[in-house]
Amino acid sequence: MSNGDVIFDCPISSARSTPHTQRTRPLMSDAIAQQINELRRQIEHHNRLYYVDAQPVISDLDYDRLMKQLEALEAEYPEFDSPDSPTHKVGGAPIEGFQQVTHRVPMISIENVYEVEETDPKKYDVRKFDKFIRTQLGETTPVEYTIEYKIDGVALALIYEHGRLVQAVTRGDGRVGDDVTHNARTIGGVPLKLDTDSPPPLIEIRGEAFIANSDFAHIRAEQEREGKEVFANPRNATAGALKSLDPKKCAQRRLRFFAHSVGFVDGLTCATHIEYLDAVRKLGLPTTPRVGCFSTIDELLENAQSLMDDLHDLDFEVDGLVIKVNSFAQREMLGATTKAPRWVIAYKWEKYEAITQLKTIEIQVGKTGAQTPVAHLEPIEIAGTTVSRASLHTHKQITKLGLRIGDWVVVEKAGKIIPHVVRVEEHRRTGAEIEYLFPETCAACSAPTVQDEGGVYVRCQNPNCPAQLRETLRYFASRAAMDISGLGSEIITKLTAEPPLLSSITDLFRLNGQREEIAKRLYKAGTKKAEGKDEQSLIDKLLKGIDEAKSRPLWRLLTGLNIRHVGQRTAQILADRFGTIDEILKHDATQLAEVHEVGDVIAKSIHTFMTSEVGRRTIEDLRELGVHLGEPVVEKPLSEQRLAGQTIVVTGTLKHFTRDGINEFIHNQGGKASGSVSKKTNFVVAGEEAGSKLDKAKELGIQILTEDEFIALVKSDAAPSTEAPSEPTQQSLF
């Protein structure tokens, strides 16, 4: 068999065929080579879809069939074997020991911080990191930061020469690590050959090897069935797999890999971290998911909270977030200490885990009809808090975890993050556990449910669903929306009970003539003397609150109408742009989408509601009931917008305003109310017991005003309606 018979450019193993096969195979060599090459191409394609794009299109069974076809052909025709074949990822022969390798670029650790702003001035924090970076680079120099999950796995460096994996090295002591190439070749997501026709001569891709939580649960179940001692946690199991001398044992651990950093490189030019990650993905390696890039630390911290809120979606262990300077040139300028680079920190949190039993799953119905599963757990103490419930967020979470009623589960509480279920202790199953089937009808009204188009939530389609109504009324009455005093959850529950006094939000404004019926409900509810107040005062407070709500500004009404994707910010934008609901009704979805910060999805949702039968009826009912539907937009001259273009931070306890009240007032005066102090802050309004924000303002030399000084400042140029009342109220200075 000559080399010319092979159609792919990879080394050929020594031929082991008999003289007979050598005489017959030349006639079919091209066809066999093409078949083998096509199978390899398909398998690598599906590997990329699974590990890099996270969008598999075939089942595990179909994937295994492709692999078995390839294995059979390679066994029958060994002359077409290749070290880059996907079949070699199952592991080769054991090695005798580990070789020590010196890193071309040291893999030094990074500094940890545990707070955004430390109360102890001696301790480092996220904002001190930002201040240091900007001081070192120059106050006027633009800086971009990236943020990503900190995977709780084992650091690994993959070295490719001319596109082929030639070495994999553990971190070791940072300067010298172990050669674990034999094991790295078995890791899911680590290609043996880069997906490019023009690879760099040499590239060292650094990242984290880990075991997914779902795989870890299966592995422990297998160990239990085989009578073996089960692994303690995914990280230790990963480290043990990489230190195994037998690559077949490593392959059984189902390791995966996320790339997150760059080591030594020859022939790959990238100016930023984001560019590098994009290049690595194009080469065929998975990178840490949901990496964001931001020009200010405040924007980054908002995204950090979003990443933390979504921890439940992850199928791998995380113990923090990593914040990096994006520019490689700026990294060079910042340099490193002997212990850590100066351009990166890990924002970490303490993780606490406990194991408890899942008693049942309850479905809660939200104001948009979303069916949210909630795990009811055997109460367990985690970090000083008794945990008995944990949201499972969506039906997909139950499937991903493989939850069954009666399962023992690992529950994690990390810092200020709400508890969430991490994985199932499959090895503890007895067979008595019950598979959970997500209901196809609404848990509250039994109406059919439908999954969002392109979304993850399952929603009730019944506009008269009582659970949706209760949640809608709670939100409508909340401080974020119409701020109706006296309308709490207990009263809403009683007023919506059969036969309901409230069947819609518009019914709230019809309650004034139903005192006697309200009194019966409150008496029946046992709230006649709640909080030391008699029945009459409770009703008076409720009806007064509803009457006052009729004159709320338009943005509050738009917020409370429960239009999907429309929160306070979008409602304020719409109110500022159009002034009245009637003006919004004149615009179609395309026109609404042209409004800054609205876009196609929100615009479609607004237009759908406004033109629907329910939406039109609601608007007309509100109009007839005397509810304020806005005022035509009249551009105020800048002289009447005392706070135009200014960013104000409010901190501490106020005498004349609630926090929502002062934020709304700042907005009405053309200003922006911010939640954090930065160099872009124009001044800080400090009430009693002001904390770290006041200290930050003093440190940055930002002007500080008392509440009275703030009122005097605004009154000096504002309209007469800014007269401050003597009593604290939500409507202060409006």
Residue pairs with C-beta under 8 A, 6 or more apart in sequence:
1 15
1 17
1 22
1 25
1 26
1 29
1 79
3 12
5 26
5 29
5 30
5 33
5 79
6 12
6 29
6 33
6 79
6 80
7 30
7 33
7 34
7 37
8 33
8 37
8 40
8 82
10 82
10 83
10 84
10 193
11 82
11 83
12 79
12 80
12 81
12 82
13 78
13 79
13 81
13 82
15 22
15 78
15 79
16 78
16 79
17 25
17 77
17 78
17 79
25 32
25 77
25 79
32 73
32 77
32 80
33 80
35 73
36 70
36 73
36 74
36 77
36 80
39 66
39 69
39 70
39 73
40 70
40 82
40 85
40 86
42 66
43 63
43 66
43 67
43 70
43 86
44 86
44 191
44 195
44 284
46 56
46 57
46 58
46 63
46 66
47 86
47 188
47 189
47 191
48 195
48 284
49 55
49 56
49 57
50 56
50 63
50 188
51 188
51 189
51 256
51 257
51 286
52 189
52 281
52 284
52 285
52 286
54 286
54 289
67 86
67 87
70 85
70 86
70 87
71 87
73 80
74 80
74 81
74 85
74 87
83 192
84 164
84 192
84 193
85 192
86 192
88 185
88 192
89 185
89 186
89 187
89 192
89 251
90 186
90 248
90 251
91 182
91 183
91 185
91 186
91 246
91 247
91 248
91 249
91 250
91 251
92 182
92 185
92 247
92 248
93 247
94 245
94 246
94 247
94 248
95 182
95 245
95 247
96 245
97 245
98 178
98 179
98 180
98 243
98 245
99 178
99 179
100 172
100 176
100 177
100 178
100 179
101 167
101 169
101 176
101 177
101 178
101 179
102 175
102 176
103 157
103 169
103 172
103 174
103 175
103 176
103 177
103 263
104 204
104 263
104 264
105 204
105 263
105 264
106 174
106 175
107 155
107 157
107 171
107 172
107 174
107 175
107 177
107 206
107 263
108 174
108 336
108 339
108 340
108 341
109 174
109 339
109 340
110 322
110 340
110 341
110 344
110 345
110 346
111 124
111 339
111 340
111 344
111 345
111 346
112 320
112 345
112 346
112 348
113 123
113 124
113 125
113 126
113 129
113 345
113 346
113 347
113 348
114 125
114 347
114 348
114 349
114 350
115 123
115 125
115 126
116 125
116 126
116 127
116 301
116 347
117 125
117 126
117 127
117 692
117 696
118 124
118 125
118 128
119 692
124 345
126 297
126 301
126 323
126 345
126 347
127 297
127 696
129 323
129 345
130 145
130 297
132 342
133 143
133 325
133 334
133 342
133 343
134 141
134 143
136 333
136 334
136 342
137 143
137 330
137 333
137 334
141 330
142 295
143 295
143 325
143 327
143 330
144 272
144 293
144 294
144 295
144 325
144 326
144 327
145 293
145 294
145 295
145 297
145 300
145 323
145 324
145 325
145 326
146 273
146 274
146 291
146 292
146 293
146 294
146 323
146 324
146 325
146 326
147 291
147 292
147 294
147 300
147 303
147 304
147 307
147 321
147 322
147 323
147 324
148 260
148 288
148 290
148 291
148 292
148 321
148 322
148 324
149 288
149 289
149 290
149 307
149 314
149 318
149 321
149 322
150 318
150 319
150 320
150 321
150 322
150 346
150 348
151 208
151 210
151 258
151 260
151 288
151 316
151 317
151 318
152 210
152 234
152 235
152 316
152 317
152 318
152 319
153 208
153 209
153 210
153 211
153 234
153 235
153 238
153 258
153 316
153 317
154 170
154 171
154 208
154 209
154 210
154 235
154 238
154 239
154 242
155 170
155 171
155 206
155 207
155 208
155 209
156 168
156 169
156 170
156 171
156 180
156 184
156 206
156 207
156 208
156 209
156 242
156 257
157 168
157 169
157 170
157 171
157 177
157 204
157 205
157 206
157 263
158 165
158 167
158 168
158 184
158 190
158 204
158 205
158 206
158 207
158 257
158 259
158 285
159 165
159 166
159 167
159 168
159 169
159 202
159 203
159 204
159 205
159 263
159 264
160 166
160 194
160 199
160 200
160 202
160 203
160 204
160 205
161 201
161 202
162 199
162 201
162 202
163 193
163 194
163 196
163 199
164 192
164 193
164 194
165 181
165 184
165 185
165 190
165 191
165 192
165 193
166 181
167 179
167 181
168 179
168 180
168 181
168 183
168 184
168 185
168 190
169 177
169 178
169 179
169 180
170 177
170 178
170 180
170 242
171 177
172 178
178 242
178 243
180 242
180 243
182 247
182 250
183 241
183 242
183 244
183 247
183 250
183 255
184 190
184 209
184 242
185 192
185 247
186 247
186 250
186 251
186 255
187 209
187 250
187 255
187 256
187 257
188 254
188 255
188 256
188 257
189 256
189 257
189 258
189 285
189 286
190 257
190 285
191 283
191 284
191 285
194 283
194 284
195 282
195 283
195 284
196 282
196 283
196 284
199 267
199 283
200 265
200 266
200 267
200 268
201 266
201 267
202 264
202 265
202 266
202 267
203 262
203 264
203 265
203 266
203 267
203 268
203 283
204 262
204 263
204 264
204 265
205 259
205 262
205 263
205 280
205 285
206 259
206 260
206 261
206 262
206 263
207 257
207 258
207 259
207 260
207 261
207 285
207 287
207 288
208 257
208 258
208 260
208 288
209 238
209 242
209 255
209 256
209 257
210 234
210 235
210 238
210 255
210 256
210 257
210 258
210 316
210 317
211 219
211 234
211 237
211 238
211 241
211 253
211 254
211 255
211 256
211 316
212 234
212 254
212 256
212 315
212 316
213 234
213 314
213 315
213 316
213 317
213 422
213 423
214 315
214 400
214 401
214 402
214 423
215 254
215 256
216 231
216 234
216 237
216 423
217 402
217 423
217 424
217 425
217 426
218 254
218 426
219 231
219 237
219 252
219 253
219 254
220 230
220 231
220 425
220 426
220 427
221 426
221 427
221 429
223 229
223 230
223 231
223 427
224 230
224 426
224 427
224 428
225 427
230 427
231 237
231 240
233 317
234 316
234 317
235 317
237 253
238 253
238 255
240 253
241 249
241 250
241 253
241 255
242 250
242 255
244 250
256 286
256 316
257 285
257 286
258 286
258 287
258 288
258 289
259 277
259 280
259 285
259 286
259 287
259 288
260 277
260 287
260 288
260 322
262 270
262 276
268 276
268 279
270 276
270 279
270 328
271 327
271 328
271 329
272 326
272 327
272 328
273 291
273 293
273 324
273 325
273 326
273 328
274 291
274 293
274 326
276 328
277 287
277 288
277 291
280 287
281 287
290 307
290 310
292 300
292 303
292 307
293 326
294 300
294 303
296 678
296 680
297 678
298 674
298 676
298 678
300 323
301 676
304 321
304 347
307 321
308 321
308 414
308 415
308 417
309 417
311 318
311 414
311 417
311 420
312 391
312 392
312 393
312 397
312 420
312 421
313 393
313 397
315 400
317 422
319 348
319 349
319 351
319 414
320 346
320 347
320 348
320 349
321 346
321 347
321 348
322 344
322 345
322 346
322 347
323 344
323 345
323 346
323 347
324 343
324 344
325 331
325 334
325 343
325 344
330 343
331 341
331 343
334 341
334 342
334 343
335 341
335 342
336 342
349 414
349 415
349 416
349 417
350 383
350 414
350 415
351 412
351 413
351 414
352 382
352 383
352 412
352 413
352 414
353 382
353 410
353 411
353 412
353 413
353 422
354 380
354 381
354 382
354 387
354 410
354 411
355 380
355 408
355 409
355 410
355 411
355 425
356 377
356 378
356 379
356 380
356 387
356 408
356 409
356 411
357 377
357 378
357 406
357 407
357 408
357 409
358 375
358 376
358 377
358 403
358 404
358 405
358 406
358 407
358 408
358 409
358 421
359 376
359 377
359 378
359 405
360 376
360 405
361 373
361 374
361 375
361 376
361 392
361 398
361 403
361 405
361 436
362 373
362 374
362 376
362 443
363 371
363 372
363 373
363 374
363 439
363 443
364 371
364 372
364 373
364 374
364 443
364 467
365 371
365 372
365 442
365 443
365 444
365 460
365 465
365 467
365 468
365 471
366 372
366 468
366 471
367 468
367 471
367 472
367 474
367 475
367 562
368 459
368 468
368 562
368 564
369 442
369 449
369 459
369 460
369 461
369 462
369 465
369 468
370 457
370 458
370 459
371 395
371 438
371 439
371 442
371 443
371 449
371 457
371 458
371 459
371 460
372 391
372 392
372 393
372 394
373 391
373 392
373 393
373 394
373 395
373 397
373 398
373 438
374 389
374 390
374 391
374 392
375 389
375 390
375 391
375 392
375 403
375 409
375 421
376 388
376 389
377 387
377 388
377 389
377 390
377 409
377 411
378 388
379 386
379 387
379 388
380 386
380 387
380 388
380 411
381 387
382 411
382 413
382 419
383 413
385 413
387 411
387 413
387 419
390 411
390 418
390 419
390 420
390 421
391 418
391 420
392 398
392 401
392 403
392 421
394 456
394 457
394 458
395 438
395 458
396 456
397 421
398 436
398 438
401 409
401 421
401 423
401 424
402 424
402 426
403 409
403 421
403 424
403 436
404 424
404 429
404 433
404 434
404 435
404 436
405 433
405 434
405 435
405 436
406 432
406 433
406 434
407 424
407 425
407 428
407 429
407 433
408 424
408 425
408 428
409 421
409 422
409 423
409 424
409 425
410 421
410 422
410 423
410 424
410 425
411 419
411 420
411 421
411 422
412 419
412 420
412 421
412 422
413 419
438 458
439 449
440 448
440 449
441 447
441 448
441 449
442 448
442 449
442 460
442 462
442 465
442 467
443 467
444 460
444 465
444 466
444 467
444 468
445 460
445 462
445 464
445 465
445 466
445 467
447 460
447 461
447 462
447 465
448 461
449 458
449 459
449 460
449 461
450 458
450 459
450 461
451 457
451 458
451 459
452 458
452 459
460 467
460 468
462 468
463 614
464 503
466 496
466 500
469 496
469 502
469 503
469 504
470 492
470 493
470 496
472 505
472 562
473 487
473 492
473 496
473 502
473 505
473 508
474 489
474 492
475 481
475 560
475 562
476 482
476 484
476 505
476 508
476 560
476 561
476 562
477 483
477 484
477 487
477 488
477 492
477 508
477 560
478 560
479 658
479 660
479 730
480 559
480 568
480 660
481 556
481 557
481 559
481 560
482 549
482 552
482 556
482 557
482 559
482 560
483 549
483 552
483 556
483 660
483 730
484 508
484 545
484 546
484 548
484 549
485 541
485 542
485 544
485 545
485 548
486 538
486 541
486 542
486 543
486 544
486 545
487 508
487 542
487 545
487 546
490 525
490 527
491 522
491 525
491 527
491 542
492 502
493 525
494 521
494 522
494 524
494 525
494 527
495 501
495 502
495 511
495 518
495 521
496 502
496 503
497 521
501 507
501 511
501 514
501 517
501 518
501 521
502 508
502 511
504 618
504 621
505 560
505 561
505 618
506 618
506 621
506 622
506 625
508 546
508 549
509 546
509 550
509 622
509 625
509 626
509 627
510 625
511 518
511 542
511 543
511 546
512 543
512 546
512 547
515 539
515 543
518 539
518 542
519 535
519 539
522 528
522 535
522 538
522 539
523 535
527 538
528 534
528 535
529 535
530 538
533 541
548 731
549 627
550 625
550 626
550 627
550 628
551 628
552 628
553 575
553 628
553 630
553 664
553 668
554 571
554 574
554 575
554 579
554 580
554 581
554 628
554 629
554 630
554 631
555 568
555 571
555 572
555 574
555 575
555 576
556 571
557 581
557 622
557 627
557 628
557 629
557 630
558 566
558 570
558 571
558 574
558 575
558 581
559 566
559 567
559 568
559 571
561 609
561 618
563 605
563 606
563 609
564 605
564 609
565 601
565 602
565 605
566 574
566 602
566 605
566 606
569 597
570 597
570 598
570 602
572 667
573 595
573 596
573 597
573 598
574 584
574 595
574 598
574 606
575 630
576 633
577 595
577 633
578 584
578 587
578 630
578 633
579 630
579 631
579 632
579 633
580 629
580 630
580 631
580 632
581 610
581 619
581 629
581 630
582 629
582 630
583 630
583 632
583 633
584 592
584 606
584 610
585 610
585 611
585 619
587 607
588 607
589 600
589 603
589 604
589 606
589 607
589 608
590 603
591 603
592 598
592 602
592 603
592 606
592 607
593 599
593 600
593 602
593 603
593 604
595 603
598 606
608 615
609 615
610 616
610 619
619 629
622 629
623 629
636 670
638 644
638 670
639 717
640 717
640 718
640 719
641 669
641 670
642 669
642 670
642 713
642 714
642 716
642 717
642 718
643 666
643 669
643 670
643 671
643 714
644 669
644 670
644 671
645 670
645 671
646 670
646 671
646 672
646 682
646 683
647 671
647 672
647 674
647 680
647 681
647 682
648 666
648 671
648 672
648 673
648 674
648 681
648 682
648 683
648 684
648 685
649 673
649 674
649 675
649 676
649 677
649 681
649 683
649 684
649 685
649 693
649 697
650 659
650 662
650 663
650 666
650 673
650 684
650 685
650 687
651 684
651 685
651 686
651 687
651 690
651 691
651 693
651 694
652 686
652 687
652 688
652 689
652 690
652 691
652 694
653 687
653 688
653 689
654 662
654 685
654 687
654 707
654 728
655 687
655 707
655 728
656 707
656 711
656 724
656 725
656 728
656 732
656 733
657 665
657 707
657 728
657 732
657 733
658 728
658 729
658 730
658 732
660 730
661 729
661 730
661 731
661 732
661 733
661 734
662 673
662 685
662 732
663 673
664 734
665 714
665 732
665 733
665 734
666 672
666 673
667 673
668 734
669 714
669 718
674 681
676 693
677 684
677 693
677 696
677 697
677 700
677 702
678 700
679 700
681 697
681 700
681 702
682 702
682 703
683 702
683 703
683 704
683 705
684 693
684 694
684 697
684 702
684 703
684 704
684 705
685 705
685 706
685 707
685 710
686 694
686 697
686 704
686 705
686 706
686 707
687 706
687 707
694 704
697 703
697 704
698 704
705 713
711 722
711 724
711 733
714 722
714 733
715 722
715 723
715 724
721 733
721 734
722 733
723 733
724 732
724 733
725 732
725 733
